[in-house]
Amino acid sequence: MKQILLITDGCSNVGVSPVVAAAHAQAEGIVVNVIGVLDDGDMGEAGASEIAEIATAGGGLSRIVNMRDLSGTMQMMTRKTVMHTIQNVVQKELKQVFAGASIEALPPDKRREVVRVIDELGETSQLRVAILIDVSASMKPKMKAVEDAIQDLMLSLQARQGKSEISLFHFPGTKFGDDCTKDLGWTQTLTGVSALFAKMKMQGTTPTGPAIMQVIDFCRQDDYGRGNRNETDGMISDNVV
């Protein structure tokens, strides 16, 4: 399972719409979660609306939080989206295996078994989270909270039984560009992440849409290298007899 976790504090203003980009991600099987980070101010109606629309188009969750709540929110959204993704796949398989039945319509013993499988898969399935950070100038006082929250998320993912990996991107990559920079490829550890944050320059425009598209390309290229195997295929047939 793959997710993009977008961390931002404002509206995009360069390039393709981030809502359109998020819809492309969902079409590629990548869920997009979005966290809007506040300090003591107000994000404004336009920023809050965009954040919600990006997450909806990407099949994910959105939250607007203060810096002190960022770490817990990242962990909650990641795990909740994993379970939601698994439930959707299981529901589709149930329609095939049990002639159109939903989880709620199953007999109690079968329902308990399906719920057990969902819980188990939530802990054992492979998970990849591409973290995409807005480094426009207004994010500067929030970066320490973002760094700490990413470290906490990695510790949380390491507690899972399944393989969990993080990659790290920031945007804009250049002062007036519409690109993003890959800081870290897929990894199960975050050694040296503080040094990476120290190199990030707070600057320029907010090309959220183009940045999402670049992360999609990164995930797509990686899929081709792995044979484009769907890790969630056959969940019910493999686990429930």
Backbone hydrogen bonds, N-H to C=O, Kabsch-Sander energy under -0.5 kcal/mol:
donor,donor_aa,acceptor,acceptor_aa,energy
2,K,29,G,-0.6
3,Q,128,R,-2.4
4,I,31,V,-3.1
5,L,130,A,-2.7
6,L,4,I,-0.7
6,L,33,N,-2.9
7,I,132,L,-2.8
8,T,6,L,-0.5
8,T,35,I,-2.3
13,N,206,T,-2.1
14,V,206,T,-0.8
21,A,17,S,-2.2
22,A,18,P,-2.3
23,A,19,V,-1.9
24,H,20,V,-1.8
25,A,21,A,-2.0
26,Q,22,A,-2.3
27,A,23,A,-2.0
28,E,24,H,-1.2
28,E,25,A,-0.7
29,G,26,Q,-1.7
30,I,25,A,-2.7
31,V,2,K,-2.0
31,V,29,G,-0.5
32,V,58,G,-1.6
33,N,4,I,-2.9
33,N,31,V,-0.6
34,V,61,L,-2.6
35,I,6,L,-2.9
36,G,63,R,-3.1
37,V,8,T,-2.7
37,V,35,I,-0.6
38,L,36,G,-0.5
38,L,65,V,-2.9
48,A,44,G,-2.2
49,S,45,E,-2.4
50,E,46,A,-2.3
51,I,47,G,-2.2
52,A,48,A,-2.0
53,E,49,S,-2.3
54,I,50,E,-2.6
55,A,51,I,-1.9
56,T,52,A,-2.2
57,A,53,E,-2.4
58,G,54,I,-1.9
59,G,56,T,-1.2
60,G,55,A,-2.8
63,R,34,V,-1.8
65,V,36,G,-2.8
65,V,63,R,-0.5
67,M,38,L,-0.9
69,D,66,N,-1.6
70,L,67,M,-1.3
73,T,69,D,-1.8
74,M,70,L,-2.4
75,Q,71,S,-1.8
76,M,72,G,-2.4
77,M,73,T,-2.7
78,T,74,M,-2.0
79,R,75,Q,-2.1
80,K,76,M,-2.7
81,T,77,M,-2.3
82,V,78,T,-1.7
83,M,79,R,-2.2
84,H,80,K,-2.2
85,T,81,T,-2.6
86,I,82,V,-2.3
87,Q,83,M,-2.6
88,N,84,H,-2.1
89,V,85,T,-2.1
90,V,86,I,-2.8
91,Q,87,Q,-2.6
92,K,88,N,-1.9
93,E,89,V,-2.2
94,L,90,V,-2.6
95,K,91,Q,-1.4
96,Q,92,K,-0.7
96,Q,93,E,-0.7
97,V,93,E,-3.3
98,F,94,L,-2.9
99,A,96,Q,-0.6
100,G,95,K,-1.8
101,A,94,L,-0.7
101,A,98,F,-0.8
106,L,102,S,-0.7
106,L,103,I,-1.2
111,R,107,P,-2.8
112,R,108,P,-2.3
113,E,109,D,-1.6
114,V,110,K,-2.5
115,V,111,R,-2.5
116,R,112,R,-2.1
117,V,113,E,-2.2
118,I,114,V,-2.4
119,D,115,V,-2.4
120,E,116,R,-2.4
121,L,117,V,-2.9
122,G,118,I,-2.0
123,E,119,D,-0.9
123,E,120,E,-0.8
124,T,120,E,-1.8
125,S,121,L,-2.4
127,L,163,K,-2.6
128,R,1,M,-2.4
129,V,165,E,-2.5
130,A,3,Q,-3.2
130,A,128,R,-0.5
131,I,129,V,-0.7
131,I,167,S,-2.9
132,L,5,L,-2.6
132,L,130,A,-0.5
133,I,131,I,-0.6
133,I,169,F,-2.5
134,D,7,I,-2.8
135,V,133,I,-0.6
135,V,171,F,-3.3
139,M,136,S,-2.4
140,K,137,A,-1.6
142,K,139,M,-2.1
143,M,139,M,-0.6
143,M,140,K,-1.2
146,V,142,K,-1.9
147,E,143,M,-2.8
148,D,144,K,-2.4
149,A,145,A,-2.2
150,I,146,V,-2.2
151,Q,147,E,-2.1
152,D,148,D,-2.3
153,L,149,A,-2.3
154,M,150,I,-2.2
155,L,151,Q,-1.9
156,S,152,D,-2.1
157,L,153,L,-2.5
158,Q,154,M,-2.2
159,A,155,L,-0.7
159,A,156,S,-0.7
160,R,157,L,-1.5
161,Q,123,E,-0.8
162,G,123,E,-3.0
165,E,127,L,-2.4
166,I,187,T,-2.6
167,S,129,V,-2.0
168,L,184,L,-2.2
169,F,131,I,-2.8
170,H,181,T,-2.1
171,F,133,I,-2.4
173,G,179,D,-1.4
177,G,174,T,-1.1
181,T,170,H,-3.1
183,D,168,L,-2.5
183,D,181,T,-0.7
184,L,168,L,-1.8
187,T,166,I,-1.7
193,V,190,L,-1.8
196,L,192,G,-1.4
197,F,193,V,-2.2
198,A,194,S,-1.9
199,K,195,A,-1.0
199,K,196,L,-0.6
200,M,196,L,-0.7
200,M,197,F,-0.9
202,M,200,M,-0.5
203,Q,135,V,-1.6
203,Q,201,K,-0.8
205,T,175,K,-1.0
208,T,206,T,-1.7
211,A,207,P,-2.0
212,I,208,T,-2.3
213,M,209,G,-2.2
214,Q,210,P,-2.0
215,V,211,A,-1.9
216,I,212,I,-2.3
217,D,213,M,-2.1
218,F,214,Q,-2.0
219,C,215,V,-2.4
220,R,216,I,-2.7
221,Q,217,D,-2.6
222,D,218,F,-1.7
223,D,219,C,-1.9
224,Y,220,R,-2.0
225,G,221,Q,-1.5
226,R,222,D,-1.2
226,R,223,D,-0.5
227,G,224,Y,-1.0
228,N,223,D,-3.5
231,E,229,R,-0.8
233,D,230,N,-1.4
235,M,232,T,-1.0
238,D,234,G,-2.0
239,N,235,M,-1.2
240,V,236,I,-3.3
241,V,239,N,-0.5
